[in-house]
Amino acid sequence: MMPRRAFPFLLVLLWSYDLPAQTPYYQGKTIRLVAGTPAGSVYDTYARLMAQFMPKYIPGTPNIIVQNMPGVASMVAANYIYTIAKPDGLTIGAIQPALYFDQLVGRKEVQFDWQKFSWIGNTTVSHHLLYIRADAPYKNIEDIRKSSVAPKCGSEGTASSAYYIPKLLEETLGSKFNVVTGYNAGTEVDLAVERGEVQCRAFTIAAFFAREPFHTWRKKGFVRVLIQTGKKRDANLPDVPSLHELMDQYKTQDSSRRLANVILAANEIGRPIVGTPGIPAERVKILRDAFTKAVNDQELVEEAKKKRLELDPVSGEDLQTLASEIMAQPPEVVERMKKLLGT
């Protein structure tokens, strides 16, 4: 005869046997990845690469579709993700990394809190360069420092590196630039350079070596690169001085160097993927794990090489920490940023 105390255990076993396996949350669903830049831009290319490879590492293998929502250096997309998209883990975004500038200086267009995004990951650390037309009368930064006429650079908005890098060079090196804003995308700035409307643009080194028109420009010697922002010279630009080298050369003050550190934190944020605030923690973990596995997928690595895209990933956890750190700036740094950004 079976002992009485065995009956409850047997009933639990039978009940468990009849339960269906729990369906993964993402099974049968579609994740929308809102890209804050136009289709065909390098930011968009990175976003589409992640949309291609992340699904196989998400339980339930959902589809990920990319929706482009460009405007104001991806401010439009960031505001949409933060204020309109539901916190269900089904809307994520690829936004530009320097939007925190606008929050720090209190721009009224900002509808997000940088720290409260759900940070998924960054595909690559992005150092920057500034190129200028080769026929412009500026061979180096010293020529710009001495010139009575500032070169004219194009930019989408104040959160774009095309704006803040020239302004940072003014603050740290004393080189003057006339920055023209209002372009819808970096590709429009490049066309303006070809037309002669503007002479220069600052943006990522990765983009400069990833696509046209820059391959053709380099072959024809159409532009020259004047400066790069990494602490070490990029292997592709061995003869181009870094901002740190030039700050040493021109004996830049410590207060300006601290400002540079806050501004250049955007390099570490790179090409981030974020989610809405308030996504349940277990879904954030699923997305972060999928991101990490995807960027280490050998097939993705090979695809990135074909597209000439660099990979230097940063985890969502590290981005979350960095987001909190950079928003905790003392008033004097914020005031310097307001001056730099013209607010």
Secondary structure, 3 states (H helix, E strand, C coil): CCCCCHHHHHHHHHHHHHCCCCCCCCCCCEEEEEECCCCCCHHHHHHHHHHHHHHHHCCCCCEEEEEECCCCCCHHHHHHHHHCCCCCCCEEEECCCCCHHHHHCCCCCCCCCHHHCEEEEECECCCEEEEEECCCCCCCHHHHHHCCCCCEEECCCCCCHHHHHHHHHHHHHCCCCEEECCCCCHHHHHHHHHHCCCCEEEEEHHHHCCCCCHHHHHHHCCEEEEEECCCCCCCCCCCCCEHHHHHHHCCCCHHHHHHHHHHHHHHHHCCEEEECCCCCHHHHHHHHHHHHHHHCCHHHHHHHHHCCCCCECEEHHHHHHHHHHHHCCCHHHHHHHHHHHCC
